[in-house]
Amino acid sequence: MYNRQLAIGYARKWALSRNPNFYNFDKIGGNCTNFISQCIYAGAGVMNFTKDIGWYYINATNRAAAWTSVHYLYKFLTTNKTKAPYGKEVNVTRVEPGDIIQLSFDGTTFSHSLFVTETWPNILVAANSKDVLDIPLEAYDYEVARAIKILGVK
């Protein structure tokens, strides 16, 4: 079961700082998806240690691509049939707290991940890289947004 409240609590605790148990990728491409994975893990409690296609973090050099890559996190969550969290792409208007939004600034490549903390009256998000907590999605200048609804944990 995906515990949205635990995931949201984690996001609120670490959005404006860094959990020392995880490497900070800010200086080598950004920390946004690493932070999102940590939030999801806080709510899911399990990782998938399948080499190459899983979703896990042991340390900075021993982790799945899906843990820190916008593209691979999307692919993992929307195709996962084994252990760990899974989800599906939905319209951004259908997100709930604990879900993920990914942004494309050029209309083609998705390059930033956000964690949804609130949805009423506006969608509010938390993120790392440019650290934010409970800011409106509308504060971002983006071309395309896609949302991943976390459906559960296997």
DSSP file (Angstrom, degrees, kcal/mol; ACC not computed):
  #  RESIDUE AA STRUCTURE BP1 BP2  ACC     N-H-->O    O-->H-N    N-H-->O    O-->H-N    TCO  KAPPA ALPHA  PHI   PSI    X-CA   Y-CA   Z-CA
    1    1 A M              0   0    0      0, 0.0     2,-0.7     0, 0.0   151,-0.1   0.000 360.0 360.0 360.0 138.0    0.0    0.0    0.0
    2    2 A Y        -     0   0    0    149,-0.1     2,-1.1   148,-0.1    42,-0.2  -0.802 360.0-151.5 -90.0 118.3    1.2    3.5   -0.8
    3    3 A N     >  -     0   0    0     40,-3.3     4,-2.0    -2,-0.7     3,-0.3  -0.761  12.6-175.0 -93.5  96.2    1.0    5.7    2.2
    4    4 A R  H  > S+     0   0    0     -2,-1.1     4,-2.8     1,-0.2     5,-0.2   0.852  80.6  57.3 -60.6 -37.1    0.5    9.2    0.7
    5    5 A Q  H  > S+     0   0    0      1,-0.2     4,-2.5     2,-0.2    -1,-0.2   0.898 107.2  47.5 -65.0 -39.9    0.6   10.9    4.1
    6    6 A L  H  > S+     0   0    0     -3,-0.3     4,-2.2     2,-0.2    -1,-0.2   0.913 113.4  49.1 -65.2 -41.2    4.1    9.5    4.8
    7    7 A A  H  X S+     0   0    0     -4,-2.0     4,-2.4     2,-0.2    -2,-0.2   0.920 113.1  46.3 -63.6 -44.2    5.3   10.5    1.4
    8    8 A I  H  X S+     0   0    0     -4,-2.8     4,-2.6     2,-0.2     5,-0.2   0.907 110.8  52.7 -66.0 -42.0    3.9   14.0    1.8
    9    9 A G  H  X S+     0   0    0     -4,-2.5     4,-1.8    -5,-0.2    -1,-0.2   0.904 109.8  49.0 -59.2 -41.7    5.4   14.3    5.3
   10   10 A Y  H  X S+     0   0    0     -4,-2.2     4,-2.4     2,-0.2    -2,-0.2   0.936 110.2  51.2 -63.0 -46.4    8.8   13.3    3.8
   11   11 A A  H  X S+     0   0    0     -4,-2.4     4,-1.8     1,-0.2    -2,-0.2   0.913 110.9  48.1 -57.8 -44.1    8.5   15.9    1.1
   12   12 A R  H  < S+     0   0    0     -4,-2.6     4,-0.3     1,-0.2    -1,-0.2   0.849 113.1  48.6 -67.5 -33.1    7.7   18.6    3.5
   13   13 A K  H  < S+     0   0    0     -4,-1.8    -2,-0.2    -5,-0.2    -1,-0.2   0.890 124.5  26.3 -71.9 -39.1   10.6   17.7    5.8
   14   14 A W  H >< S+     0   0    0     -4,-2.4     3,-1.1     1,-0.1    -2,-0.2   0.411  89.5  95.5-112.5   1.5   13.2   17.5    3.0
   15   15 A A  T 3< S+     0   0    0     -4,-1.8   117,-0.2     1,-0.2    -1,-0.1   0.867  95.9  37.9 -61.8 -35.4   12.1   19.9    0.2
   16   16 A L  T 3  S+     0   0    0     -4,-0.3    -1,-0.2    -5,-0.2     2,-0.2   0.290 128.5  21.3-102.5  10.4   14.2   22.8    1.5
   17   17 A S  S <  S-     0   0    0     -3,-1.1     2,-0.4     0, 0.0    -3,-0.0  -0.749  84.9 -94.6-150.4-161.6   17.2   20.7    2.6
   18   18 A R        -     0   0    0     -2,-0.2    -3,-0.1   110,-0.0     6,-0.1  -0.992  22.0-125.6-133.3 137.4   18.8   17.3    1.9
   19   19 A N    >   -     0   0    0     -2,-0.4     3,-2.0     1,-0.1    -5,-0.0  -0.703  21.4-143.6 -74.9 120.7   18.5   14.0    3.7
   20   20 A P  T 3  S+     0   0    0      0, 0.0    -1,-0.1     0, 0.0     4,-0.1   0.623  94.1  72.4 -66.3 -10.5   22.2   13.0    4.5
   21   21 A N  T 3  S+     0   0    0      2,-0.1     2,-0.4    38,-0.0    -2,-0.0   0.546  97.6  55.9 -78.4  -6.0   21.3    9.4    3.8
   22   22 A F  S <  S-     0   0    0     -3,-2.0    37,-0.0    37,-0.0     2,-0.0  -0.974  92.4-108.3-128.9 141.5   21.1   10.1    0.0
   23   23 A Y        -     0   0    0     -2,-0.4     2,-0.7     1,-0.1    -4,-0.1  -0.349  30.5-125.1 -63.3 145.5   23.7   11.7   -2.2
   24   24 A N        -     0   0    0      1,-0.1     3,-0.4    -4,-0.1    -1,-0.1  -0.863  23.6-173.9 -95.8 112.6   23.0   15.3   -3.4
   25   25 A F    > > +     0   0    0     -2,-0.7     5,-2.4     1,-0.2     3,-1.6   0.241  49.3 114.2 -91.2  12.6   23.0   15.3   -7.2
   26   26 A D  G > 5S+     0   0    0      1,-0.3     3,-0.6     3,-0.2    -1,-0.2   0.861  78.3  45.7 -52.6 -40.8   22.6   19.1   -7.5
   27   27 A K  G 3 5S+     0   0    0     -3,-0.4    -1,-0.3     1,-0.2    -2,-0.1   0.509 113.6  49.7 -86.5  -2.6   26.0   19.7   -9.0
   28   28 A I  G < 5S-     0   0    0     -3,-1.6    -1,-0.2    -4,-0.0    -2,-0.1  -0.291 139.5 -43.9-131.6  51.6   25.8   16.8  -11.5
   29   29 A G  T < 5S-     0   0    0     -3,-0.6    -3,-0.2   100,-0.0    -2,-0.1   0.211 101.4 -66.6 116.0 -15.9   22.5   17.3  -13.2
   30   30 A G      < -     0   0    0     -5,-2.4     4,-0.2     1,-0.1    -4,-0.1  -0.209  28.7-119.4 114.7 154.9   20.1   18.1  -10.5
   31   31 A N  S  > S+     0   0    0      1,-0.1     4,-2.5     2,-0.1     5,-0.2   0.304  76.6 106.1-109.5   5.6   18.5   16.5   -7.5
   32   32 A C  H  > S+     0   0    0      1,-0.2     4,-2.2     2,-0.2     5,-0.1   0.915  84.6  37.8 -62.0 -48.7   14.8   16.7   -8.4
   33   33 A T  H  > S+     0   0    0     35,-0.4     4,-2.7     2,-0.2    -1,-0.2   0.831 113.3  57.1 -76.2 -29.9   14.1   13.0   -9.3
   34   34 A N  H  > S+     0   0    0     34,-0.3     4,-2.1     2,-0.2    -1,-0.2   0.936 110.1  46.3 -58.8 -46.0   16.3   11.7   -6.5
   35   35 A F  H  X S+     0   0    0     -4,-2.5     4,-2.3     2,-0.2    -2,-0.2   0.914 111.5  50.9 -62.6 -44.4   14.1   13.8   -4.1
   36   36 A I  H  X S+     0   0    0     -4,-2.2     4,-2.7     1,-0.2     5,-0.2   0.923 109.5  50.6 -61.1 -44.5   10.9   12.5   -5.8
   37   37 A S  H  X S+     0   0    0     -4,-2.7     4,-2.9    30,-0.4    -1,-0.2   0.901 108.7  52.0 -61.0 -40.4   12.1    8.9   -5.5
   38   38 A Q  H  X S+     0   0    0     -4,-2.1     4,-2.2     2,-0.2    -1,-0.2   0.915 110.2  48.9 -61.1 -42.4   12.9    9.4   -1.8
   39   39 A C  H  X S+     0   0    0     -4,-2.3     4,-1.3     2,-0.2    -2,-0.2   0.942 113.0  46.3 -62.1 -47.8    9.3   10.8   -1.3
   40   40 A I  H  X S+     0   0    0     -4,-2.7     4,-1.9     1,-0.2     3,-0.4   0.920 111.5  52.2 -61.9 -43.2    7.8    7.8   -3.1
   41   41 A Y  H  X S+     0   0    0     -4,-2.9     4,-3.1     1,-0.2    -1,-0.2   0.888 103.7  57.6 -60.8 -39.1   10.0    5.4   -1.1
   42   42 A A  H  < S+     0   0    0     -4,-2.2    -1,-0.2     1,-0.2    -2,-0.2   0.855 115.3  37.5 -59.3 -34.0    8.9    7.0    2.1
   43   43 A G  H  < S+     0   0    0     -4,-1.3   -40,-3.3    -3,-0.4    -1,-0.2   0.689 124.3  39.4 -90.0 -20.2    5.3    6.2    1.2
   44   44 A A  H  < S-     0   0    0     -4,-1.9    -3,-0.2   -42,-0.2    -2,-0.2   0.827  80.2-155.6 -99.2 -39.6    6.0    2.8   -0.4
   45   45 A G     <  +     0   0    0     -4,-3.1     2,-0.3    -5,-0.2    -4,-0.1   0.443  62.8  82.7  78.7  -0.8    8.6    1.3    1.9
   46   46 A V        -     0   0    0     -5,-0.1     2,-0.3     2,-0.0    -1,-0.1  -0.978  56.4-158.6-136.6 150.5   10.0   -1.0   -0.8
   47   47 A M        -     0   0    0     -2,-0.3     2,-0.6    37,-0.1     9,-0.2  -0.753  21.2-126.0-115.2 167.3   12.5   -0.8   -3.6
   48   48 A N  B     -A   55   0A   0      7,-2.8     7,-2.0    -2,-0.3    16,-0.1  -0.958  18.1-169.7-117.1 110.5   12.9   -2.9   -6.7
   49   49 A F        +     0   0    0     -2,-0.6     2,-0.4     5,-0.2     7,-0.1   0.130  34.8 139.8 -90.7  20.8   16.5   -4.2   -7.0
   50   50 A T     >  -     0   0    0      1,-0.1     4,-2.1     3,-0.1     3,-0.2  -0.526  61.0-112.1 -66.9 120.7   16.2   -5.6  -10.5
   51   51 A K  T  4 S-     0   0    0     -2,-0.4     2,-1.7     1,-0.2    -1,-0.1  -0.246  88.9  -5.1 -55.9 138.3   19.4   -4.7  -12.3
   52   52 A D  T  4 S+     0   0    0      1,-0.2    13,-0.2    -3,-0.0    -1,-0.2  -0.169 138.5  45.5  72.6 -40.0   19.1   -2.1  -15.1
   53   53 A I  T  4 S+     0   0    0     -2,-1.7    -2,-0.2    -3,-0.2    -1,-0.2   0.375  93.6  92.8-115.4   5.3   15.3   -1.9  -15.0
   54   54 A G  S  < S-     0   0    0     -4,-2.1    12,-0.6    -5,-0.1     2,-0.3   0.023  70.4-121.2 -85.4-165.3   14.5   -1.6  -11.3
   55   55 A W  B     +A   48   0A   0     -7,-2.0    -7,-2.8    11,-0.1     2,-0.3  -0.868  54.6 122.3-143.5 102.0   14.1    1.3   -8.9
   56   56 A Y        -     0   0    0     -2,-0.3     8,-2.4    -9,-0.2     2,-0.4  -0.985  41.2-150.0-158.7 161.9   16.5    1.4   -6.0
   57   57 A Y  E     +B   63   0B   0     -2,-0.3     6,-0.2     6,-0.2     3,-0.1  -0.965  26.5 152.2-141.2 121.9   19.2    3.4   -4.2
   58   58 A I  E    S-     0   0B   0      4,-2.3     2,-0.3     1,-0.6     5,-0.2   0.687  77.5 -34.0-108.6 -48.2   22.1    1.9   -2.3
   59   59 A N  E >  S-B   62   0B   0      3,-1.4     3,-0.8   -37,-0.0    -1,-0.6  -0.919  76.9 -72.8-158.9-176.1   24.6    4.8   -2.7
   60   60 A A  T 3  S+     0   0    0     -2,-0.3     3,-0.2     1,-0.3   -38,-0.0   0.802 131.6  33.4 -58.6 -31.8   25.5    7.4   -5.3
   61   61 A T  T 3  S+     0   0    0      1,-0.2     2,-0.5    -4,-0.0    -1,-0.3   0.496 114.6  59.5-103.9  -4.7   27.2    4.9   -7.6
   62   62 A N  E <  S+B   59   0B   0     -3,-0.8    -4,-2.3     2,-0.0    -3,-1.4  -0.746  80.1 105.7-126.4  83.7   24.9    1.9   -6.9
   63   63 A R  E     -B   57   0B   0     -2,-0.5    -6,-0.2    -6,-0.2     2,-0.2  -0.970  69.5 -98.1-152.3 159.5   21.4    2.9   -7.9
   64   64 A A    >>  -     0   0    0     -8,-2.4     3,-1.4    -2,-0.3     4,-0.6  -0.552  30.2-122.8 -79.7 149.5   18.9    2.3  -10.6
   65   65 A A  H >> S+     0   0    0      1,-0.3     4,-1.9   -13,-0.2     3,-1.0   0.859 112.3  63.8 -57.1 -34.8   18.6    4.9  -13.4
   66   66 A A  H 34 S+     0   0    0    -12,-0.6    -1,-0.3     6,-0.2   -11,-0.1   0.718  91.1  65.7 -64.6 -20.4   15.0    5.2  -12.5
   67   67 A W  H <4 S+     0   0    0     -3,-1.4   -30,-0.4   -11,-0.3    -1,-0.2   0.857 121.0  14.6 -69.5 -33.8   15.9    6.6   -9.1
   68   68 A T  H << S+     0   0    0     -3,-1.0     2,-0.5    -4,-0.6   -35,-0.4   0.449 106.6  88.1-124.0  -2.3   17.5    9.8  -10.5
   69   69 A S     X  -     0   0    0     -4,-1.9     4,-2.6   -36,-0.2     5,-0.3  -0.879  59.7-149.0-108.0 129.2   16.3   10.1  -14.1
   70   70 A V  H  > S+     0   0    0     -2,-0.5     4,-2.1     1,-0.2     5,-0.2   0.949 101.2  45.0 -54.1 -52.3   13.1   11.9  -15.1
   71   71 A H  H  > S+     0   0    0     39,-0.2     4,-2.4     1,-0.2    -1,-0.2   0.930 115.8  44.5 -60.9 -49.0   12.7    9.6  -18.1
   72   72 A Y  H  > S+     0   0    0      2,-0.2     4,-2.6    -7,-0.2    -6,-0.2   0.816 110.1  54.3 -72.9 -29.4   13.5    6.3  -16.4
   73   73 A L  H  X S+     0   0    0     -4,-2.6     4,-2.8    -8,-0.2     5,-0.3   0.941 110.6  47.6 -65.2 -45.3   11.3    7.1  -13.3
   74   74 A Y  H  X S+     0   0    0     -4,-2.1     4,-2.3    -5,-0.3    -2,-0.2   0.948 113.8  47.4 -57.0 -49.5    8.4    7.7  -15.6
   75   75 A K  H  X S+     0   0    0     -4,-2.4     4,-1.0     1,-0.2    -1,-0.2   0.914 113.9  47.5 -60.8 -44.1    9.1    4.5  -17.5
   76   76 A F  H >X S+     0   0    0     -4,-2.6     4,-1.9     1,-0.2     3,-0.8   0.964 114.1  44.8 -63.0 -52.0    9.5    2.4  -14.3
   77   77 A L  H 3< S+     0   0    0     -4,-2.8    10,-3.2     1,-0.2    -1,-0.2   0.867 116.3  45.5 -63.6 -36.6    6.4    3.7  -12.6
   78   78 A T  H 3< S+     0   0    0     -4,-2.3    -1,-0.2    -5,-0.3    -2,-0.2   0.568 124.8  30.9 -87.1  -7.3    4.1    3.4  -15.7
   79   79 A T  H << S+     0   0    0     -4,-1.0    -2,-0.2    -3,-0.8    -1,-0.2   0.452  81.6 129.3-124.4  -3.9    5.4   -0.1  -16.7
   80   80 A N     <  +     0   0    0     -4,-1.9     7,-0.1     1,-0.2     4,-0.1  -0.333  18.2 164.0 -61.9 124.5    6.3   -1.8  -13.4
   81   81 A K        +     0   0    0     -2,-0.1    -1,-0.2     2,-0.1     2,-0.1   0.357  60.9  53.2-116.6  -0.7    4.7   -5.2  -13.0
   82   82 A T  S    S-     0   0    0      1,-0.3    72,-0.3     3,-0.1   -34,-0.0  -0.198 102.7 -22.4-116.9-153.1    6.8   -6.5  -10.2
   83   83 A K  S    S+     0   0    0     71,-0.1    -1,-0.3    -2,-0.1    -2,-0.1  -0.210  99.0  37.5 -60.9 143.5    7.8   -5.3   -6.7
   84   84 A A  S    S-     0   0    0    -40,-0.1    70,-2.2    -3,-0.1   -37,-0.1  -0.388  98.0 -32.1 108.7 178.8    7.7   -1.6   -5.7
   85   85 A P  E     -C  153   0C   0      0, 0.0     2,-0.3     0, 0.0    68,-0.2  -0.234  55.4-173.9 -67.5 157.3    5.3    1.3   -6.5
   86   86 A Y  E     +C  152   0C   0     66,-2.0    65,-2.2    -8,-0.1    66,-1.3  -0.973   8.6 159.4-146.7 159.4    3.5    1.6   -9.8
   87   87 A G  E     -C  150   0C   0    -10,-3.2     2,-0.3    -2,-0.3    63,-0.2  -0.874  26.2-120.0-159.5-169.6    1.3    4.1  -11.5
   88   88 A K  E     -C  149   0C   0     61,-1.7    61,-2.8    -2,-0.3     2,-0.3  -0.988  32.5 -99.3-146.6 154.4   -0.2    5.5  -14.7
   89   89 A E  E     +C  148   0C   0     -2,-0.3     2,-0.3    59,-0.2    59,-0.2  -0.569  48.2 171.1 -73.8 134.9   -0.1    8.7  -16.6
   90   90 A V  E     -C  147   0C   0     57,-2.0    57,-1.1    -2,-0.3     2,-0.1  -0.891  42.6 -78.8-135.9 166.3   -3.1   10.8  -16.0
   91   91 A N    >   -     0   0    0     -2,-0.3     3,-2.7     1,-0.1     4,-0.2  -0.434  45.4-117.6 -62.6 142.0   -4.3   14.4  -16.8
   92   92 A V  G >  S+     0   0    0      1,-0.3     3,-1.4    53,-0.2    -1,-0.1   0.792 113.6  65.2 -55.6 -29.5   -2.7   16.8  -14.4
   93   93 A T  G 3  S+     0   0    0      1,-0.3    -1,-0.3    54,-0.0    -2,-0.1   0.614  96.3  58.8 -70.2  -9.9   -6.1   17.8  -13.2
   94   94 A R  G <  S+     0   0    0     -3,-2.7    -1,-0.3     2,-0.1    -2,-0.2   0.311  79.7 116.2-102.0   7.5   -6.5   14.3  -11.8
   95   95 A V    <   -     0   0    0     -3,-1.4    54,-0.1    -4,-0.2     6,-0.0  -0.328  43.6-165.2 -73.4 159.1   -3.5   14.3   -9.4
   96   96 A E    >   -     0   0    0     20,-0.1     3,-2.0     4,-0.0    20,-0.2  -0.923  43.0 -67.9-134.0 163.3   -3.8   14.0   -5.7
   97   97 A P  T 3  S+     0   0    0      0, 0.0    20,-0.2     0, 0.0   -89,-0.1  -0.269 123.1  37.2 -53.6 133.1   -1.3   14.7   -3.0
   98   98 A G  T 3  S+     0   0    0     18,-2.7    19,-0.1     1,-0.4     2,-0.1   0.289  94.3 110.7 103.5  -7.6    1.5   12.1   -3.2
   99   99 A D    <   -     0   0    0     -3,-2.0    17,-2.6    17,-0.2    -1,-0.4  -0.347  63.4-117.0 -91.6 178.4    1.5   12.0   -7.0
  100  100 A I  E     -ED 115 148C   0     48,-2.2    48,-2.9    15,-0.2     2,-0.4  -0.900  17.1-165.6-121.0 143.0    4.2   13.2   -9.4
  101  101 A I  E     -ED 114 147C   0     13,-2.2    13,-3.1    -2,-0.4     2,-0.4  -0.996   8.4-162.8-123.9 135.9    4.2   15.9  -12.1
  102  102 A Q  E     -ED 113 146C   0     44,-3.1    44,-2.5    -2,-0.4     2,-0.4  -0.954   9.6-148.3-119.3 140.8    7.0   16.0  -14.7
  103  103 A L  E     -ED 112 145C   0      9,-2.7     8,-2.6    -2,-0.4     9,-1.1  -0.829  11.1-159.1-113.7 144.3    7.7   19.1  -16.8
  104  104 A S  E     -ED 110 144C   0     40,-2.9    39,-2.5    -2,-0.4    40,-1.9  -0.989   4.3-173.7-114.7 124.4    9.0   19.7  -20.3
  105  105 A F  S    S+     0   0    0      4,-0.6    -1,-0.1    -2,-0.5     5,-0.1   0.641  87.5  40.2 -90.9 -16.4   10.4   23.2  -20.8
  106  106 A D  S    S-     0   0    0      3,-0.5    -1,-0.1    38,-0.1     4,-0.1   0.403 111.1-112.0-110.7  -0.1   11.0   22.7  -24.5
  107  107 A G  S    S+     0   0    0      2,-0.2     3,-0.1    37,-0.1    38,-0.0   0.410 104.7  54.5  86.6  -2.6    7.8   20.8  -25.4
  108  108 A T  S    S+     0   0    0      1,-0.3     2,-0.5    36,-0.1    -1,-0.1   0.683  95.7  50.3-125.6 -54.3    9.7   17.6  -26.2
  109  109 A T        -     0   0    0      2,-0.0    -4,-0.6     0, 0.0    -3,-0.5  -0.823  68.9-139.5-102.0 126.7   12.0   16.4  -23.4
  110  110 A F  E     +E  104   0C   0     -2,-0.5    -6,-0.3    -6,-0.2   -39,-0.2  -0.724  33.7 159.7 -82.8 128.0   10.8   16.0  -19.8
  111  111 A S  E     +     0   0C   0     -8,-2.6     2,-0.4    -2,-0.5    -7,-0.2   0.326  47.3  57.7-136.4   7.2   13.5   17.3  -17.5
  112  112 A H  E     -E  103   0C   0     -9,-1.1    -9,-2.7   -80,-0.1     2,-0.4  -0.990  56.7-155.9-146.4 136.5   12.1   18.2  -14.1
  113  113 A S  E     -E  102   0C   0     -2,-0.4     2,-0.3   -11,-0.2    15,-0.3  -0.908  10.6-171.4-113.8 139.1   10.1   16.2  -11.5
  114  114 A L  E     -E  101   0C   0    -13,-3.1   -13,-2.2    -2,-0.4     2,-0.5  -0.928  17.4-136.4-126.4 149.9    7.7   17.7   -8.9
  115  115 A F  E     -EF 100 126C   0     11,-2.7    11,-2.3    -2,-0.3     2,-0.5  -0.931  22.2-129.2-108.6 127.3    6.0   16.1   -5.9
  116  116 A V  E     + F   0 125C   0    -17,-2.6   -18,-2.7    -2,-0.5     9,-0.3  -0.630  32.7 167.5 -79.8 123.0    2.3   17.1   -5.4
  117  117 A T  E     +     0   0C   0      7,-2.5     2,-0.3    -2,-0.5     8,-0.2   0.690  67.0   9.5-105.4 -27.2    1.7   18.2   -1.8
  118  118 A E  E     - F   0 124C   0      6,-1.4     6,-2.2   -22,-0.1    -1,-0.3  -0.973  45.9-173.8-148.2 157.8   -1.8   19.8   -2.2
  119  119 A T        +     0   0    0     -2,-0.3     4,-0.2     4,-0.2    -1,-0.1   0.393  51.3 107.8-133.3  -1.6   -4.5   19.9   -4.9
  120  120 A W  S    S-     0   0    0      1,-0.2    -1,-0.2     2,-0.1     4,-0.0  -0.988  96.5 -10.1-136.2 129.4   -7.1   22.3   -3.5
  121  121 A P  S    S+     0   0    0      0, 0.0     2,-0.3     0, 0.0    -1,-0.2  -0.994 144.0   4.3 -83.2 -12.4   -7.7   25.0   -4.3
  122  122 A N  S    S-     0   0    0     15,-0.0     2,-0.6    14,-0.0    -2,-0.1  -0.886  81.6 -98.6-126.4 159.5   -4.6   24.9   -6.5
  123  123 A I        -     0   0    0     -2,-0.3    14,-2.4    -4,-0.2     2,-0.4  -0.701  44.0-168.1 -76.0 120.0   -2.0   22.2   -7.2
  124  124 A L  E     -FG 118 136C   0     -6,-2.2    -7,-2.5    -2,-0.6    -6,-1.4  -0.881   4.4-167.8-111.3 145.8    0.9   22.8   -4.9
  125  125 A V  E     -FG 116 135C   0     10,-2.7    10,-2.0    -2,-0.4     9,-0.4  -0.872  16.8-150.4-132.9 161.5    4.3   21.1   -5.4
  126  126 A A  E     +F  115   0C   0    -11,-2.3   -11,-2.7    -2,-0.3     2,-0.3  -0.945  26.4 163.0-125.1 150.2    7.6   20.5   -3.7
  127  127 A A  E   > - G   0 132C   0      5,-2.1     5,-2.2    -2,-0.3     2,-0.2  -0.992  27.8-135.3-161.1 160.1   10.9   19.9   -5.4
  128  128 A N  T   5S+     0   0    0    -15,-0.3     2,-1.2    -2,-0.3   -96,-0.2  -0.582  80.4  53.9-108.9 179.3   14.7   19.9   -5.1
  129  129 A S  T   5S+     0   0    0     -2,-0.2     2,-0.8   -98,-0.2   -99,-0.1  -0.744 129.0  28.1  86.8 -78.0   17.3   21.4   -7.5
  130  130 A K  T   5S-     0   0    0     -2,-1.2     2,-0.2     2,-0.0    -3,-0.0  -0.925 111.1-132.7 -98.2 102.7   15.6   24.7   -7.2
  131  131 A D  T   5 +     0   0    0     -2,-0.8     2,-0.3  -115,-0.1    -3,-0.2  -0.352  39.3 160.9 -67.3 125.9   14.2   23.9   -3.7
  132  132 A V  E   < -G  127   0C   0     -5,-2.2    -5,-2.1  -117,-0.2     2,-0.4  -0.981  22.0-164.6-141.7 153.1   10.5   24.7   -3.3
  133  133 A L  E    S-     0   0C   0     -2,-0.3    -7,-0.2    -7,-0.2  -121,-0.0  -0.969  73.0 -11.8-141.8 123.9    7.8   23.7   -0.9
  134  134 A D  E    S+     0   0C   0     -9,-0.4    -8,-0.2    -2,-0.4    -1,-0.1   0.880  85.0 149.7  57.2  45.0    4.0   24.2   -1.5
  135  135 A I  E     -G  125   0C   0    -10,-2.0   -10,-2.7     1,-0.0    -1,-0.2  -0.803  53.0 -98.0-102.2 152.6    4.3   26.5   -4.5
  136  136 A P  E >   -G  124   0C   0      0, 0.0     3,-2.2     0, 0.0     4,-0.3  -0.393  21.6-128.3 -67.8 141.8    1.6   26.6   -7.2
  137  137 A L  G >  S+     0   0    0    -14,-2.4     3,-2.0     1,-0.3   -13,-0.1   0.853 108.7  68.2 -53.6 -34.8    2.3   24.5  -10.3
  138  138 A E  G 3  S+     0   0    0    -15,-0.3    -1,-0.3     1,-0.3     4,-0.1   0.640  80.7  76.4 -63.4 -14.0    1.5   27.8  -12.2
  139  139 A A  G <  S+     0   0    0     -3,-2.2     2,-0.3     2,-0.1    -1,-0.3   0.707  82.8  83.2 -69.7 -18.3    4.7   29.3  -10.8
  140  140 A Y  S <  S-     0   0    0     -3,-2.0     2,-0.8    -4,-0.3     0, 0.0  -0.653  74.7-142.1 -88.0 142.7    6.6   27.2  -13.4
  141  141 A D        +     0   0    0     -2,-0.3     2,-0.3     0, 0.0    -3,-0.1  -0.876  46.1 146.4-101.4  98.9    7.1   28.4  -17.0
  142  142 A Y        -     0   0    0     -2,-0.8   -37,-0.2     1,-0.1     3,-0.1  -0.868  49.9-142.9-134.1 163.1    6.8   25.1  -18.9
  143  143 A E  S    S+     0   0    0    -39,-2.5     2,-0.4     1,-0.3   -38,-0.2   0.864  85.6  12.7 -91.1 -46.1    5.5   23.9  -22.3
  144  144 A V  E     - D   0 104C   0    -40,-1.9   -40,-2.9     2,-0.0     2,-0.4  -0.992  59.5-165.8-138.3 140.5    4.1   20.5  -21.3
  145  145 A A  E     - D   0 103C   0     -2,-0.4     2,-0.4   -42,-0.2   -53,-0.2  -0.981   4.9-171.7-123.2 139.3    3.3   18.8  -18.0
  146  146 A R  E     - D   0 102C   0    -44,-2.5   -44,-3.1    -2,-0.4     2,-0.4  -0.968  11.2-147.9-126.0 148.8    2.5   15.1  -17.5
  147  147 A A  E     -CD  90 101C   0    -57,-1.1   -57,-2.0    -2,-0.4     2,-0.5  -0.902   4.4-155.7-119.5 144.8    1.3   13.5  -14.3
  148  148 A I  E     -CD  89 100C   0    -48,-2.9   -48,-2.2    -2,-0.4     2,-0.6  -0.969  10.9-153.5-118.8 114.2    1.9   10.1  -12.8
  149  149 A K  E     -C   88   0C   0    -61,-2.8   -61,-1.7    -2,-0.5     2,-0.7  -0.774  16.6-133.9 -85.4 122.7   -0.8    8.9  -10.4
  150  150 A I  E     -C   87   0C   0     -2,-0.6   -63,-0.3   -63,-0.2     3,-0.1  -0.697  24.0-176.4 -78.0 117.7    0.7    6.4   -7.9
  151  151 A L  E     -     0   0C   0    -65,-2.2     2,-0.3    -2,-0.7   -64,-0.2   0.723  50.2 -69.6 -90.7 -24.2   -1.8    3.5   -7.9
  152  152 A G  E     -C   86   0C   0    -66,-1.3   -66,-2.0  -151,-0.1     2,-0.4  -0.992  48.1 -77.5 164.0-164.9   -0.2    1.4   -5.2
  153  153 A V  E      C   85   0C   0     -2,-0.3   -70,-0.1   -68,-0.2  -151,-0.1  -0.999 360.0 360.0-134.6 133.2    2.7   -0.9   -4.3
  154  154 A K              0   0    0    -70,-2.2   -71,-0.1    -2,-0.4    -1,-0.1   0.410 360.0 360.0 -97.7 360.0    3.3   -4.5   -5.3
